[in-house]
Amino acid sequence: MSDTRLLPYLLLAPAAIFLVAFFLVPFGQVAVEAFTQYGQLSTGNFRSIMSDWKFWPALRNTVVLTAIVVPLQIALALAMAALVMNLGKGRDFALYVFTIPLGISDLAAGLIWLAILEQNGFLNSARHALGLIAGPQLLLGYQNIVLLFAAIVLAELWRATAVVLVILVAGMSLIPREYYEAAEVFGAGPWKRFVRITLPLLRPSLQTALILRTILAFEVFAIVLVLAGTNLPVLMGETYGWQFTLQDRAGASAYAMVILAISIALTMFFLWALGEKKEATP
């Protein structure tokens, strides 16, 4: 009997050891580094990074990038999920094609779009072959921040929308078809069925997708590094810079804690905004 009682704990032990060794211990070390200066509890590391001229542009760029990318990904994923769910025999194939970018790393995705958008890339070559331009044009230069933003947004949409798509398709698959059949009987059109049935019942999936994509958007790094270099500072890029370029672990830890605080705040907001509202009892 004792062996039977210990079995669940033994099965959970490897995962627990992994979480402690590779999450809790590093997190504790980062927190200590961030809030300690000269061996004493201090907020000096946060003041140090905030006094750096790149901090506020990095924060602004990250917030703007997240505010643009995440809503577009949600909207695209909703449209793609609705398309997949309405398909018949080709549903599995369409879902497979849409989710191909999931198998590509951030860095590889950035390199793919760099090959397309760089001065001698595929886009300029195609435009030149069609006679639209006389020669190569610089699309990713620091002179045009708007184009840099657009390139990063495009790359992020291509790379990460599939994550949201998978979550939403799973959520739509759980909605009983009887609801749609009843709505059709009462004359509800496709749009009204989507707004009145799909979206309300998809709230838990939307909540999960929003939280996941917002957190990952605040951690965007590789694509920005490849396409923009240091011309477009973001929070995760500055964390990397303080750790490896400036060799300042305390500053990098402070950046990491700032990203964590923003992620927790946004997670709590989404949990509140999209959570089930309990009606007050009289």
C-alpha positions as a Python dict, from the first residue, in 0.01 Angstrom:
ca = {
    (1, 'M'): (0, 0, 0),
    (2, 'S'): (283, 239, 84),
    (3, 'D'): (438, 186, -260),
    (4, 'T'): (104, 270, -420),
    (5, 'R'): (78, 594, -223),
    (6, 'L'): (433, 695, -316),
    (7, 'L'): (389, 626, -687),
    (8, 'P'): (227, 964, -779),
    (9, 'Y'): (504, 1150, -598),
    (10, 'L'): (773, 943, -768),
    (11, 'L'): (618, 1014, -1108),
    (12, 'L'): (605, 1386, -1034),
    (13, 'A'): (956, 1399, -889),
    (14, 'P'): (1149, 1439, -1220),
    (15, 'A'): (932, 1733, -1328),
    (16, 'A'): (955, 1889, -982),
    (17, 'I'): (1334, 1853, -976),
    (18, 'F'): (1356, 2005, -1326),
    (19, 'L'): (1142, 2306, -1224),
    (20, 'V'): (1341, 2366, -907),
    (21, 'A'): (1681, 2329, -1075),
    (22, 'F'): (1611, 2522, -1395),
    (23, 'F'): (1341, 2769, -1289),
    (24, 'L'): (1315, 2838, -917),
    (25, 'V'): (1689, 2843, -845),
    (26, 'P'): (1780, 3069, -1144),
    (27, 'F'): (1480, 3291, -1066),
    (28, 'G'): (1597, 3328, -707),
    (29, 'Q'): (1948, 3415, -822),
    (30, 'V'): (1817, 3677, -1067),
    (31, 'A'): (1591, 3832, -801),
    (32, 'V'): (1880, 3854, -554),
    (33, 'E'): (2106, 4010, -820),
    (34, 'A'): (1839, 4263, -914),
    (35, 'F'): (1756, 4381, -564),
    (36, 'T'): (2107, 4368, -417),
    (37, 'Q'): (2384, 4624, -454),
    (38, 'Y'): (2715, 4612, -266),
    (39, 'G'): (2578, 4329, -57),
    (40, 'Q'): (2274, 4522, 62),
    (41, 'L'): (1907, 4535, -35),
    (42, 'S'): (1873, 4818, -284),
    (43, 'T'): (1685, 4949, -587),
    (44, 'G'): (2005, 5096, -727),
    (45, 'N'): (2019, 4850, -1018),
    (46, 'F'): (1676, 4964, -1134),
    (47, 'R'): (1777, 5328, -1108),
    (48, 'S'): (2091, 5243, -1305),
    (49, 'I'): (1909, 5086, -1600),
    (50, 'M'): (1639, 5355, -1600),
    (51, 'S'): (1902, 5627, -1619),
    (52, 'D'): (2045, 5466, -1933),
    (53, 'W'): (1923, 5643, -2247),
    (54, 'K'): (1812, 5317, -2410),
    (55, 'F'): (1573, 5205, -2136),
    (56, 'W'): (1272, 5424, -2218),
    (57, 'P'): (1300, 5379, -2598),
    (58, 'A'): (1331, 5003, -2542),
    (59, 'L'): (1022, 5003, -2318),
    (60, 'R'): (828, 5216, -2566),
    (61, 'N'): (927, 5004, -2865),
    (62, 'T'): (837, 4682, -2685),
    (63, 'V'): (497, 4815, -2575),
    (64, 'V'): (415, 4950, -2922),
    (65, 'L'): (529, 4629, -3090),
    (66, 'T'): (316, 4421, -2852),
    (67, 'A'): (15, 4649, -2896),
    (68, 'I'): (35, 4608, -3275),
    (69, 'V'): (132, 4242, -3306),
    (70, 'V'): (-93, 4073, -3049),
    (71, 'P'): (-431, 4213, -3169),
    (72, 'L'): (-337, 4141, -3531),
    (73, 'Q'): (-239, 3785, -3439),
    (74, 'I'): (-566, 3730, -3251),
    (75, 'A'): (-770, 3864, -3544),
    (76, 'L'): (-578, 3661, -3803),
    (77, 'A'): (-593, 3346, -3591),
    (78, 'L'): (-970, 3386, -3543),
    (79, 'A'): (-1021, 3416, -3919),
    (80, 'M'): (-790, 3121, -3991),
    (81, 'A'): (-951, 2907, -3720),
    (82, 'A'): (-1301, 2981, -3853),
    (83, 'L'): (-1181, 2887, -4202),
    (84, 'V'): (-1027, 2561, -4079),
    (85, 'M'): (-1338, 2466, -3883),
    (86, 'N'): (-1563, 2525, -4184),
    (87, 'L'): (-1353, 2307, -4413),
    (88, 'G'): (-1447, 1948, -4482),
    (89, 'K'): (-1191, 1695, -4600),
    (90, 'G'): (-909, 1949, -4631),
    (91, 'R'): (-920, 2061, -4268),
    (92, 'D'): (-616, 1864, -4151),
    (93, 'F'): (-409, 1971, -4451),
    (94, 'A'): (-499, 2339, -4407),
    (95, 'L'): (-415, 2324, -4037),
    (96, 'Y'): (-84, 2158, -4119),
    (97, 'V'): (7, 2430, -4371),
    (98, 'F'): (-92, 2710, -4132),
    (99, 'T'): (119, 2565, -3850),
    (100, 'I'): (441, 2510, -4048),
    (101, 'P'): (604, 2822, -3889),
    (102, 'L'): (574, 2653, -3548),
    (103, 'G'): (868, 2432, -3644),
    (104, 'I'): (1092, 2732, -3712),
    (105, 'S'): (1293, 2905, -3441),
    (106, 'D'): (1283, 3281, -3383),
    (107, 'L'): (1634, 3321, -3522),
    (108, 'A'): (1561, 3114, -3833),
    (109, 'A'): (1243, 3314, -3897),
    (110, 'G'): (1440, 3635, -3868),
    (111, 'L'): (1700, 3509, -4115),
    (112, 'I'): (1428, 3407, -4362),
    (113, 'W'): (1275, 3754, -4357),
    (114, 'L'): (1620, 3914, -4371),
    (115, 'A'): (1686, 3719, -4693),
    (116, 'I'): (1360, 3859, -4831),
    (117, 'L'): (1391, 4221, -4717),
    (118, 'E'): (1762, 4300, -4720),
    (119, 'Q'): (1909, 4532, -4983),
    (120, 'N'): (1996, 4250, -5224),
    (121, 'G'): (1718, 4021, -5107),
    (122, 'F'): (1436, 3846, -5287),
    (123, 'L'): (1192, 4137, -5266),
    (124, 'N'): (1426, 4390, -5424),
    (125, 'S'): (1532, 4134, -5686),
    (126, 'A'): (1171, 4068, -5781),
    (127, 'R'): (1089, 4440, -5797),
    (128, 'H'): (1397, 4502, -6011),
    (129, 'A'): (1308, 4214, -6246),
    (130, 'L'): (958, 4363, -6291),
    (131, 'G'): (1106, 4702, -6368),
    (132, 'L'): (961, 4866, -6057),
    (133, 'I'): (1298, 4990, -5925),
    (134, 'A'): (1624, 5080, -6096),
    (135, 'G'): (1849, 4919, -5836),
    (136, 'P'): (1861, 4774, -5482),
    (137, 'Q'): (1688, 4983, -5216),
    (138, 'L'): (1767, 4985, -4844),
    (139, 'L'): (1451, 4872, -4663),
    (140, 'L'): (1591, 4794, -4319),
    (141, 'G'): (1800, 5103, -4252),
    (142, 'Y'): (1789, 5309, -3935),
    (143, 'Q'): (1669, 5606, -4141),
    (144, 'N'): (1316, 5462, -4158),
    (145, 'I'): (1201, 5326, -3823),
    (146, 'V'): (848, 5273, -3958),
    (147, 'L'): (974, 5022, -4215),
    (148, 'L'): (1179, 4845, -3947),
    (149, 'F'): (868, 4817, -3732),
    (150, 'A'): (664, 4692, -4027),
    (151, 'A'): (925, 4427, -4111),
    (152, 'I'): (934, 4301, -3751),
    (153, 'V'): (554, 4298, -3727),
    (154, 'L'): (530, 4104, -4053),
    (155, 'A'): (789, 3850, -3939),
    (156, 'E'): (619, 3806, -3601),
    (157, 'L'): (278, 3762, -3763),
    (158, 'W'): (414, 3493, -3993),
    (159, 'R'): (608, 3314, -3719),
    (160, 'A'): (381, 3318, -3415),
    (161, 'T'): (19, 3345, -3532),
    (162, 'A'): (12, 2965, -3560),
    (163, 'V'): (45, 2938, -3180),
    (164, 'V'): (-277, 3132, -3134),
    (165, 'L'): (-440, 2938, -3418),
    (166, 'V'): (-380, 2601, -3250),
    (167, 'I'): (-527, 2726, -2921),
    (168, 'L'): (-837, 2870, -3091),
    (169, 'V'): (-897, 2564, -3310),
    (170, 'A'): (-884, 2347, -2997),
    (171, 'G'): (-1133, 2579, -2828),
    (172, 'M'): (-1370, 2584, -3127),
    (173, 'S'): (-1362, 2205, -3145),
    (174, 'L'): (-1514, 2192, -2796),
    (175, 'I'): (-1817, 2405, -2886),
    (176, 'P'): (-2121, 2177, -2937),
    (177, 'R'): (-2251, 2185, -3294),
    (178, 'E'): (-2608, 2185, -3161),
    (179, 'Y'): (-2573, 2553, -3071),
    (180, 'Y'): (-2500, 2646, -3432),
    (181, 'E'): (-2780, 2424, -3563),
    (182, 'A'): (-3028, 2586, -3325),
    (183, 'A'): (-2910, 2933, -3428),
    (184, 'E'): (-2955, 2845, -3796),
    (185, 'V'): (-3310, 2730, -3725),
    (186, 'F'): (-3386, 3075, -3577),
    (187, 'G'): (-3235, 3248, -3881),
    (188, 'A'): (-2900, 3361, -3742),
    (189, 'G'): (-2644, 3429, -4015),
    (190, 'P'): (-2275, 3332, -4009),
    (191, 'W'): (-2162, 3661, -3854),
    (192, 'K'): (-2427, 3658, -3581),
    (193, 'R'): (-2345, 3295, -3498),
    (194, 'F'): (-1978, 3389, -3474),
    (195, 'V'): (-2044, 3688, -3247),
    (196, 'R'): (-2319, 3536, -3031),
    (197, 'I'): (-2193, 3177, -3002),
    (198, 'T'): (-1829, 3135, -3102),
    (199, 'L'): (-1673, 3436, -2931),
    (200, 'P'): (-1849, 3400, -2591),
    (201, 'L'): (-1776, 3025, -2570),
    (202, 'L'): (-1421, 3084, -2692),
    (203, 'R'): (-1340, 3319, -2403),
    (204, 'P'): (-1117, 3074, -2208),
    (205, 'S'): (-914, 2997, -2521),
    (206, 'L'): (-885, 3367, -2607),
    (207, 'Q'): (-770, 3435, -2252),
    (208, 'T'): (-498, 3171, -2278),
    (209, 'A'): (-388, 3291, -2622),
    (210, 'L'): (-375, 3656, -2514),
    (211, 'I'): (-170, 3581, -2203),
    (212, 'L'): (73, 3354, -2386),
    (213, 'R'): (127, 3580, -2686),
    (214, 'T'): (155, 3899, -2479),
    (215, 'I'): (422, 3747, -2256),
    (216, 'L'): (614, 3614, -2556),
    (217, 'A'): (578, 3947, -2739),
    (218, 'F'): (745, 4125, -2448),
    (219, 'E'): (1028, 3874, -2479),
    (220, 'V'): (1084, 3930, -2854),
    (221, 'F'): (1456, 3937, -2927),
    (222, 'A'): (1598, 3724, -3209),
    (223, 'I'): (1381, 3865, -3489),
    (224, 'V'): (1451, 4224, -3379),
    (225, 'L'): (1823, 4152, -3354),
    (226, 'V'): (1838, 4003, -3705),
    (227, 'L'): (1622, 4260, -3884),
    (228, 'A'): (1702, 4579, -3693),
    (229, 'G'): (2020, 4510, -3496),
    (230, 'T'): (2071, 4785, -3239),
    (231, 'N'): (1866, 5037, -3439),
    (232, 'L'): (1548, 4935, -3258),
    (233, 'P'): (1612, 4868, -2887),
    (234, 'V'): (1369, 4636, -2706),
    (235, 'L'): (1364, 4519, -2345),
    (236, 'M'): (1496, 4169, -2408),
    (237, 'G'): (1768, 4304, -2636),
    (238, 'E'): (1883, 4541, -2364),
    (239, 'T'): (1881, 4254, -2115),
    (240, 'Y'): (2115, 4064, -2344),
    (241, 'G'): (2332, 4371, -2392),
    (242, 'W'): (2375, 4436, -2021),
    (243, 'Q'): (2455, 4070, -1956),
    (244, 'F'): (2701, 3996, -2236),
    (245, 'T'): (2819, 4329, -2379),
    (246, 'L'): (2844, 4538, -2063),
    (247, 'Q'): (2911, 4232, -1843),
    (248, 'D'): (2669, 4373, -1583),
    (249, 'R'): (2469, 4085, -1438),
    (250, 'A'): (2290, 4307, -1188),
    (251, 'G'): (2162, 4539, -1460),
    (252, 'A'): (2052, 4246, -1674),
    (253, 'S'): (1872, 4098, -1373),
    (254, 'A'): (1693, 4428, -1316),
    (255, 'Y'): (1578, 4427, -1680),
    (256, 'A'): (1454, 4069, -1636),
    (257, 'M'): (1255, 4169, -1329),
    (258, 'V'): (1099, 4462, -1518),
    (259, 'I'): (987, 4225, -1795),
    (260, 'L'): (852, 3982, -1532),
    (261, 'A'): (659, 4258, -1354),
    (262, 'I'): (497, 4376, -1678),
    (263, 'S'): (410, 4018, -1776),
    (264, 'I'): (249, 3950, -1437),
    (265, 'A'): (52, 4276, -1451),
    (266, 'L'): (-81, 4203, -1801),
    (267, 'T'): (-163, 3843, -1705),
    (268, 'M'): (-368, 3962, -1409),
    (269, 'F'): (-544, 4215, -1632),
    (270, 'F'): (-640, 3952, -1889),
    (271, 'L'): (-757, 3715, -1616),
    (272, 'W'): (-978, 3990, -1480),
    (273, 'A'): (-1102, 4125, -1814),
    (274, 'L'): (-1179, 3788, -1976),
    (275, 'G'): (-1266, 3588, -1665),
    (276, 'E'): (-1615, 3474, -1582),
    (277, 'K'): (-1798, 3759, -1409),
    (278, 'K'): (-2007, 3646, -1112),
    (279, 'E'): (-2334, 3830, -1078),
    (280, 'A'): (-2401, 3982, -739),
    (281, 'T'): (-2676, 3807, -547),
    (282, 'P'): (-2946, 4032, -399),
}
